[in-house]
């Protein structure tokens, strides 16, 4: 028995191919959702798209308004109390508070942890995500690395490269992509920004640059942006409601280029052969970074095909490789 702890939209995306492989091997698992993304469009719609029965998920939500320190103090104990007594391994994803909570639950329960998307670093220590990455890696036994990068691995840890579940999910669900129910330009760039450390000055500077591009941009607004910023109207930027993963795949398939601060979308744009810019000064992923108006409007976008980026993330068999390791461990 393994217990998988998650709580955000990207983690539900990565969960889908992993669950499919676990079911194929008849490996029992427990799902615990911290509801870190509590908006229906970012959580409930994803359950529906991926065929996950919400009744099969143990939900231990934290208060989105509480401090990170308070979450880290309160939730691990609550999760420990709900762990299946047969659990031999806890699995967490990425760099979120949910992953830190999962690691802490493993520590107090004396249960090893497997970290999917391990050894990823941006070098920006002002990001809470960077702190989370370091903490989760430090206390995990199994490190499933999304690409070919190297990093410090302790003698008691096992690291396996080329295990990017985002690529598995894209290959699995791309045939099911669907158009959002909204009128869109025939040619458009895809824009997303959602980071918690976004400032109004940075946001407006980037948007001014995006607005000055010849091609109009479409921006599915993250709830955090809608709730915290009073955005001006632009002639060349179309705000739309948050979209499901299948709708995002359609937008990605039909867009001309991508401007994003999302680690998931930047990789998906590479795999789809879409030129892109990363709207951050520091990033854990390869690409051209843009943090000012001039950065946005000048210079080339990163072109994945010319840079031969695609191959370093494996071949879409991450779920198989991960479950192979888990199965050997359980036996």
Residue pairs with C-beta under 8 A, 6 or more apart in sequence:
1 28
1 29
1 30
1 84
1 86
1 87
1 88
2 22
2 27
2 28
2 29
2 30
2 87
2 88
2 89
2 90
2 91
2 114
2 326
2 330
3 29
3 30
3 31
3 32
3 83
3 84
3 87
3 89
3 90
3 91
3 111
4 15
4 18
4 29
4 30
4 31
4 32
4 90
4 91
4 92
5 32
5 34
5 79
5 90
5 91
5 92
5 98
5 99
5 101
5 102
5 105
6 12
6 15
6 31
6 32
6 33
6 34
6 92
6 93
6 98
7 33
7 34
7 35
7 36
7 37
7 96
7 97
7 98
8 36
8 37
8 42
8 94
8 96
8 98
9 37
9 42
9 43
9 46
9 245
10 93
10 94
10 166
10 263
10 264
11 93
11 94
11 96
11 98
12 43
12 46
12 47
12 50
12 52
13 46
13 50
13 165
13 166
13 169
13 245
13 264
14 93
14 94
14 116
14 117
14 165
14 166
14 169
15 31
15 50
15 52
15 93
16 50
16 52
16 169
16 172
16 173
17 165
17 168
17 169
17 172
17 318
17 319
18 91
18 116
18 165
18 319
18 322
18 323
19 29
19 52
20 172
20 319
21 319
21 320
21 322
21 323
22 29
22 323
25 323
25 327
27 323
27 326
27 327
27 330
28 86
30 58
30 83
30 84
30 87
31 52
31 56
31 57
31 58
32 57
32 58
32 59
32 60
32 79
32 82
32 102
33 43
33 57
33 58
33 59
33 60
33 61
34 60
34 61
34 62
34 75
34 97
34 98
34 101
35 43
35 59
35 60
35 61
35 62
36 62
36 64
36 96
36 97
36 98
37 43
38 61
38 64
39 223
39 242
41 223
41 241
41 242
41 243
41 244
42 222
42 223
42 242
44 54
45 244
46 52
46 244
46 245
47 53
47 54
47 57
49 173
49 244
49 245
49 246
50 173
50 245
58 82
60 75
60 78
60 79
60 82
62 71
62 74
62 75
62 97
62 101
63 71
66 74
68 97
68 128
71 97
71 101
72 97
72 100
72 101
72 104
75 101
75 104
75 105
76 101
76 104
76 105
76 107
76 108
77 105
77 108
79 101
79 102
79 105
80 105
80 108
80 109
83 90
83 105
83 109
83 111
87 109
87 111
88 111
88 112
88 329
88 330
89 111
89 112
89 113
89 114
89 142
89 326
89 329
89 330
90 102
90 103
90 105
90 106
90 109
90 111
90 112
90 113
90 114
91 102
91 113
91 114
91 116
91 326
92 98
92 99
92 102
92 103
92 113
92 114
92 115
92 116
92 136
92 140
93 99
93 115
93 116
93 117
93 165
94 116
94 117
94 120
95 117
95 120
95 129
95 130
95 132
95 133
95 136
96 129
96 132
97 128
97 132
99 115
99 132
99 136
100 132
100 135
100 136
102 113
103 113
103 115
103 135
103 136
103 139
103 140
105 111
106 112
106 113
106 139
107 139
112 140
112 141
112 142
112 329
113 136
113 139
113 140
113 141
113 142
114 140
114 141
114 142
114 144
114 322
114 325
114 326
115 136
115 137
115 140
115 142
115 143
115 144
116 144
116 163
116 165
116 322
117 144
117 145
117 146
117 164
117 165
118 136
118 137
118 140
118 143
118 144
118 145
118 151
118 159
119 137
119 143
119 145
119 149
119 150
119 151
119 153
119 159
120 133
120 145
120 146
120 149
120 263
120 284
121 130
121 133
121 134
121 151
121 284
122 129
122 130
122 280
122 282
122 283
122 284
123 130
123 282
124 130
124 280
124 281
124 282
125 131
126 197
127 195
127 197
127 282
128 196
128 197
133 284
137 143
137 151
140 157
141 156
141 157
141 158
142 157
142 158
142 160
142 325
142 326
142 329
143 153
143 157
143 158
143 159
143 160
144 159
144 160
144 163
144 318
144 321
144 322
144 325
145 151
145 159
145 160
145 161
145 162
145 163
146 162
146 163
146 164
146 165
146 166
146 267
146 313
146 314
146 318
147 161
147 162
147 164
147 312
147 313
147 314
148 161
148 162
148 312
149 161
151 159
153 159
158 325
160 321
160 322
160 325
161 314
162 312
162 313
162 314
162 315
162 318
162 321
163 314
163 318
163 321
163 322
164 267
164 313
164 314
164 318
165 318
165 319
165 322
166 264
166 267
166 268
167 267
167 271
167 313
167 314
167 315
167 316
167 318
168 316
168 317
168 318
168 319
169 245
170 249
170 268
170 271
170 272
170 316
171 316
173 245
173 246
173 249
174 249
174 253
176 246
176 249
177 246
177 247
177 249
177 250
177 253
178 246
178 247
178 250
179 247
179 250
180 220
180 240
180 243
180 247
180 250
180 251
182 240
182 241
184 218
184 238
185 216
185 218
185 238
187 215
187 216
187 256
188 215
188 216
188 217
188 218
188 238
188 254
188 255
188 256
189 210
189 213
189 215
189 216
189 217
189 218
189 255
189 256
189 257
189 258
189 259
190 217
190 218
190 251
190 252
190 255
190 257
190 258
190 259
190 260
190 265
190 269
190 274
191 210
191 217
191 218
191 219
191 237
191 258
191 259
191 260
192 219
192 220
192 222
192 259
192 260
192 261
192 262
192 265
193 203
193 206
193 219
193 222
193 225
193 260
193 261
193 279
194 222
194 224
194 225
194 261
194 262
195 261
195 280
196 224
198 225
198 229
198 261
200 229
202 291
203 225
203 229
204 232
205 292
205 293
206 259
206 279
206 290
206 291
206 292
206 293
206 296
207 231
207 232
207 234
207 237
208 293
209 290
209 292
209 293
209 294
209 295
209 296
209 297
210 217
210 234
210 236
210 237
210 259
210 296
211 217
211 234
211 235
211 236
211 237
212 236
212 293
212 296
212 297
213 236
213 296
213 297
215 256
215 257
216 236
216 237
216 238
217 236
217 237
217 238
217 259
218 237
218 238
218 240
218 251
218 255
219 237
219 238
219 239
219 240
220 240
220 241
220 242
220 243
220 248
220 251
221 231
221 239
221 240
221 241
221 242
222 242
223 242
225 231
231 239
243 251
248 265
249 268
252 258
252 265
252 268
252 269
252 272
252 274
253 272
255 274
256 274
257 274
257 275
257 276
257 277
257 301
258 265
258 266
258 269
258 274
258 275
258 276
258 277
259 276
259 277
259 279
259 290
259 296
260 266
260 269
260 276
260 277
260 278
260 279
261 278
261 279
261 280
263 283
263 284
263 285
266 276
266 278
266 283
266 285
266 287
267 285
267 313
269 275
269 276
269 304
270 276
270 287
270 302
270 304
270 309
270 310
271 304
271 310
271 313
273 304
273 305
274 304
275 300
275 301
275 302
275 303
275 304
276 287
276 288
276 301
276 302
276 304
277 287
277 288
277 289
277 290
277 295
277 296
277 301
277 302
278 285
278 287
278 288
278 289
278 290
278 302
279 289
279 290
279 291
279 296
280 289
280 291
281 289
281 291
282 289
283 289
286 302
286 307
286 309
287 302
288 299
288 300
288 301
288 302
289 295
290 296
304 310
314 321
